[in-house]
């Protein structure tokens, strides 16, 4: 064996041994991979919460909830797992609409709130929205509330059913995307829900 053939053999053997070493050393069990990839979520909990939302020193909304969880993750959020109630105010400080839901989740970086389970919004005219899911997006001008799910809106004279809805935050104006029916009801016979 010549000197150059011997060096070539050693070089190839060295790289072969290194590849075998690298492949064998990178072998992890599923439990080890889970432990490495999972990170503990930081969760802060507050009980009996009352939050005031203001713009320019003027109150725009107040929120109350029995429990609030602030979760620090790659996409941080605030969660209301046991109901929430929000009063929205007009420029004079009077309540213009009220919102109730069994569950809410606020995505801080997106300025969006997702509400679900028995969502109800009432305006000052007594128009009432009922739905299972509703989004509130501060960045959407003129239609802050929206959903693509079934909705029911009760007014003093009728019940409107549909799929999808957009509405202003004060809920004075709303638009059902796809109407599925209107029921005229005399005020004396109007159901509670």
C-alpha beads as a LAMMPS data file, in Angstrom:
LAMMPS data file: protein, C-alpha beads

193 atoms
192 bonds

1 atom types
1 bond types

-500.0 500.0 xlo xhi
-500.0 500.0 ylo yhi
-500.0 500.0 zlo zhi

Masses

1 110.0

Atoms # bond

1 1 1 0.000 0.000 0.000
2 1 1 1.483 3.334 -0.982
3 1 1 1.687 6.328 1.277
4 1 1 -1.060 8.264 -0.582
5 1 1 -3.388 5.239 -0.585
6 1 1 -2.822 4.823 3.139
7 1 1 -3.646 8.535 3.805
8 1 1 -6.771 8.298 1.629
9 1 1 -7.889 5.183 3.566
10 1 1 -7.330 6.937 6.917
11 1 1 -9.178 10.085 5.770
12 1 1 -12.181 8.058 4.494
13 1 1 -12.183 5.910 7.625
14 1 1 -12.041 8.987 9.853
15 1 1 -15.046 10.588 8.115
16 1 1 -16.930 7.291 8.207
17 1 1 -16.304 6.881 11.939
18 1 1 -17.364 10.511 12.544
19 1 1 -20.629 10.006 10.608
20 1 1 -21.407 6.849 12.580
21 1 1 -20.602 8.690 15.808
22 1 1 -22.820 11.666 14.870
23 1 1 -25.783 9.512 13.878
24 1 1 -25.550 7.406 17.006
25 1 1 -25.050 10.362 19.322
26 1 1 -28.153 12.184 17.977
27 1 1 -30.480 9.377 18.939
28 1 1 -33.015 10.457 21.595
29 1 1 -36.009 8.710 23.051
30 1 1 -39.488 10.158 22.577
31 1 1 -39.574 11.182 26.230
32 1 1 -36.279 13.066 25.868
33 1 1 -37.543 14.860 22.745
34 1 1 -40.759 15.883 24.505
35 1 1 -38.817 17.146 27.500
36 1 1 -36.532 19.177 25.252
37 1 1 -39.272 20.613 23.047
38 1 1 -41.875 21.383 25.703
39 1 1 -41.580 24.505 27.723
40 1 1 -43.530 25.313 30.819
41 1 1 -46.197 27.922 30.192
42 1 1 -46.166 30.811 32.596
43 1 1 -49.685 31.421 33.822
44 1 1 -50.763 34.268 36.084
45 1 1 -54.178 33.996 37.723
46 1 1 -56.417 36.758 39.049
47 1 1 -59.777 36.306 40.759
48 1 1 -62.777 38.678 40.835
49 1 1 -61.430 40.876 38.046
50 1 1 -62.663 44.355 37.109
51 1 1 -60.843 45.993 34.188
52 1 1 -61.438 49.490 32.788
53 1 1 -60.508 50.100 29.139
54 1 1 -59.919 53.779 28.350
55 1 1 -58.818 55.793 25.324
56 1 1 -57.542 59.315 25.870
57 1 1 -58.701 59.241 29.478
58 1 1 -62.302 58.387 28.509
59 1 1 -63.797 55.078 29.550
60 1 1 -64.708 52.874 26.583
61 1 1 -65.496 49.587 28.348
62 1 1 -65.477 47.817 31.693
63 1 1 -64.952 44.084 32.005
64 1 1 -65.734 41.889 34.982
65 1 1 -64.990 38.187 35.375
66 1 1 -64.589 35.726 38.259
67 1 1 -61.247 34.419 36.924
68 1 1 -58.655 35.786 34.491
69 1 1 -55.610 33.830 33.337
70 1 1 -52.702 35.545 31.588
71 1 1 -50.718 32.956 29.624
72 1 1 -47.181 33.736 28.452
73 1 1 -46.477 31.668 25.355
74 1 1 -45.188 32.263 21.844
75 1 1 -48.591 33.920 21.277
76 1 1 -49.524 35.417 24.674
77 1 1 -53.182 35.680 25.577
78 1 1 -55.569 36.458 28.416
79 1 1 -58.256 33.881 29.082
80 1 1 -61.593 34.164 30.897
81 1 1 -62.625 30.524 31.453
82 1 1 -65.633 31.107 33.751
83 1 1 -67.813 33.818 32.186
84 1 1 -67.257 37.486 31.531
85 1 1 -69.387 40.608 31.305
86 1 1 -68.505 43.812 29.419
87 1 1 -70.252 47.197 29.414
88 1 1 -69.399 49.429 26.422
89 1 1 -69.747 53.216 26.839
90 1 1 -70.500 56.078 24.437
91 1 1 -68.595 59.391 24.371
92 1 1 -70.763 60.798 27.170
93 1 1 -70.003 57.876 29.493
94 1 1 -73.397 56.168 29.170
95 1 1 -73.664 52.430 28.569
96 1 1 -74.471 51.798 24.906
97 1 1 -74.229 47.994 24.831
98 1 1 -73.604 45.009 27.120
99 1 1 -71.937 41.698 26.386
100 1 1 -72.001 38.381 28.238
101 1 1 -70.249 35.100 27.392
102 1 1 -69.316 31.894 29.152
103 1 1 -65.741 31.999 27.774
104 1 1 -63.387 34.611 26.346
105 1 1 -59.832 34.775 25.059
106 1 1 -57.951 38.011 24.301
107 1 1 -55.027 37.786 21.872
108 1 1 -52.882 40.715 23.010
109 1 1 -50.630 41.128 19.978
110 1 1 -53.586 40.974 17.563
111 1 1 -56.030 43.134 19.580
112 1 1 -58.721 40.482 19.067
113 1 1 -61.129 38.832 21.479
114 1 1 -62.735 35.446 20.836
115 1 1 -65.982 34.763 22.710
116 1 1 -67.925 31.528 22.821
117 1 1 -70.681 29.653 24.603
118 1 1 -73.945 31.518 25.178
119 1 1 -72.729 34.846 23.801
120 1 1 -75.249 37.668 24.231
121 1 1 -74.987 41.339 23.216
122 1 1 -77.713 43.879 24.080
123 1 1 -77.884 47.477 22.803
124 1 1 -79.771 50.471 24.224
125 1 1 -82.728 49.781 21.876
126 1 1 -83.088 46.310 23.492
127 1 1 -81.937 44.533 20.312
128 1 1 -80.287 41.335 21.528
129 1 1 -77.798 39.139 19.677
130 1 1 -77.471 35.465 20.609
131 1 1 -74.724 33.284 19.126
132 1 1 -72.259 30.537 20.017
133 1 1 -69.118 32.310 18.752
134 1 1 -68.261 35.968 18.298
135 1 1 -65.086 37.925 17.545
136 1 1 -64.349 41.473 18.646
137 1 1 -61.542 43.099 16.659
138 1 1 -60.417 46.610 17.637
139 1 1 -58.634 47.040 14.296
140 1 1 -61.802 46.574 12.204
141 1 1 -63.368 49.991 11.802
142 1 1 -67.162 50.045 11.788
143 1 1 -67.674 46.280 12.235
144 1 1 -65.779 45.393 15.388
145 1 1 -68.093 42.433 16.161
146 1 1 -68.300 39.588 13.649
147 1 1 -69.014 35.880 13.323
148 1 1 -69.434 33.305 10.591
149 1 1 -71.581 31.066 12.800
150 1 1 -75.403 30.969 13.235
151 1 1 -76.923 34.021 14.938
152 1 1 -80.296 35.063 16.302
153 1 1 -81.189 38.728 16.815
154 1 1 -84.250 39.626 18.836
155 1 1 -85.711 43.109 18.379
156 1 1 -88.862 44.488 20.060
157 1 1 -90.975 43.322 17.073
158 1 1 -89.207 40.370 15.446
159 1 1 -86.652 37.582 15.666
160 1 1 -84.090 37.322 12.872
161 1 1 -82.068 34.174 12.248
162 1 1 -79.044 33.825 10.021
163 1 1 -75.526 32.660 9.358
164 1 1 -72.771 35.212 9.916
165 1 1 -73.066 38.756 11.206
166 1 1 -71.152 42.028 11.405
167 1 1 -71.914 44.853 13.811
168 1 1 -70.494 48.027 15.259
169 1 1 -69.319 47.939 18.848
170 1 1 -72.384 49.884 20.017
171 1 1 -74.534 47.274 18.237
172 1 1 -76.846 50.044 16.973
173 1 1 -76.299 48.781 13.436
174 1 1 -75.769 45.182 12.444
175 1 1 -75.859 43.118 9.284
176 1 1 -76.709 39.416 8.991
177 1 1 -74.644 37.905 6.163
178 1 1 -77.097 35.134 5.184
179 1 1 -80.642 35.414 6.497
180 1 1 -82.412 32.156 7.269
181 1 1 -85.700 33.620 8.454
182 1 1 -87.653 36.385 10.145
183 1 1 -90.400 35.825 12.692
184 1 1 -92.805 38.697 13.484
185 1 1 -93.883 38.556 17.114
186 1 1 -96.380 40.770 18.933
187 1 1 -94.750 42.415 21.960
188 1 1 -97.190 40.710 24.355
189 1 1 -96.178 37.257 23.101
190 1 1 -92.456 37.823 22.918
191 1 1 -90.367 34.984 24.389
192 1 1 -87.665 35.597 26.972
193 1 1 -84.963 34.223 24.658

Bonds

1 1 1 2
2 1 2 3
3 1 3 4
4 1 4 5
5 1 5 6
6 1 6 7
7 1 7 8
8 1 8 9
9 1 9 10
10 1 10 11
11 1 11 12
12 1 12 13
13 1 13 14
14 1 14 15
15 1 15 16
16 1 16 17
17 1 17 18
18 1 18 19
19 1 19 20
20 1 20 21
21 1 21 22
22 1 22 23
23 1 23 24
24 1 24 25
25 1 25 26
26 1 26 27
27 1 27 28
28 1 28 29
29 1 29 30
30 1 30 31
31 1 31 32
32 1 32 33
33 1 33 34
34 1 34 35
35 1 35 36
36 1 36 37
37 1 37 38
38 1 38 39
39 1 39 40
40 1 40 41
41 1 41 42
42 1 42 43
43 1 43 44
44 1 44 45
45 1 45 46
46 1 46 47
47 1 47 48
48 1 48 49
49 1 49 50
50 1 50 51
51 1 51 52
52 1 52 53
53 1 53 54
54 1 54 55
55 1 55 56
56 1 56 57
57 1 57 58
58 1 58 59
59 1 59 60
60 1 60 61
61 1 61 62
62 1 62 63
63 1 63 64
64 1 64 65
65 1 65 66
66 1 66 67
67 1 67 68
68 1 68 69
69 1 69 70
70 1 70 71
71 1 71 72
72 1 72 73
73 1 73 74
74 1 74 75
75 1 75 76
76 1 76 77
77 1 77 78
78 1 78 79
79 1 79 80
80 1 80 81
81 1 81 82
82 1 82 83
83 1 83 84
84 1 84 85
85 1 85 86
86 1 86 87
87 1 87 88
88 1 88 89
89 1 89 90
90 1 90 91
91 1 91 92
92 1 92 93
93 1 93 94
94 1 94 95
95 1 95 96
96 1 96 97
97 1 97 98
98 1 98 99
99 1 99 100
100 1 100 101
101 1 101 102
102 1 102 103
103 1 103 104
104 1 104 105
105 1 105 106
106 1 106 107
107 1 107 108
108 1 108 109
109 1 109 110
110 1 110 111
111 1 111 112
112 1 112 113
113 1 113 114
114 1 114 115
115 1 115 116
116 1 116 117
117 1 117 118
118 1 118 119
119 1 119 120
120 1 120 121
121 1 121 122
122 1 122 123
123 1 123 124
124 1 124 125
125 1 125 126
126 1 126 127
127 1 127 128
128 1 128 129
129 1 129 130
130 1 130 131
131 1 131 132
132 1 132 133
133 1 133 134
134 1 134 135
135 1 135 136
136 1 136 137
137 1 137 138
138 1 138 139
139 1 139 140
140 1 140 141
141 1 141 142
142 1 142 143
143 1 143 144
144 1 144 145
145 1 145 146
146 1 146 147
147 1 147 148
148 1 148 149
149 1 149 150
150 1 150 151
151 1 151 152
152 1 152 153
153 1 153 154
154 1 154 155
155 1 155 156
156 1 156 157
157 1 157 158
158 1 158 159
159 1 159 160
160 1 160 161
161 1 161 162
162 1 162 163
163 1 163 164
164 1 164 165
165 1 165 166
166 1 166 167
167 1 167 168
168 1 168 169
169 1 169 170
170 1 170 171
171 1 171 172
172 1 172 173
173 1 173 174
174 1 174 175
175 1 175 176
176 1 176 177
177 1 177 178
178 1 178 179
179 1 179 180
180 1 180 181
181 1 181 182
182 1 182 183
183 1 183 184
184 1 184 185
185 1 185 186
186 1 186 187
187 1 187 188
188 1 188 189
189 1 189 190
190 1 190 191
191 1 191 192
192 1 192 193
